Amino acid sequence: MVDLTPEDFDELVARALDTLPAELAALMSNVAVFVEEQKPGSPRLLGLYEGVPLTARGHYYSGHLPDRITIFRKPIQRQCATREQVVEQVRITVVHEVGHHFGIAESRLHELGYG
């Protein structure tokens, strides 16, 4: 297990978001990204997307709370043996959850290597 401070881990998430292509990042709409220790009852869950994917939003979409992407610090740290592995797993997890925001299915994200 790699033990990073919450601040260091938050920075890794911010850096992973910064690596998204500018064209893609510009299309993200009404979404907030959070870091939490772990999801109660799901100690192995690395990330979670909650919301209405961009592909499912129609003309009726207004007044919704922001979608939520949560990256879980402890499960990622527990499965990694080095800081470099944490950096890579954070990147994969962030891209995976952003993919859900764009309406990409779980199976397709796994095919692309983000799962």
Beta strands, then each sheet from edge to edge (+ up, - down):
strand 1: 31-36
strand 2: 47-50
strand 3: 67-72
sheet 1: 1+ 3+ 2-
end
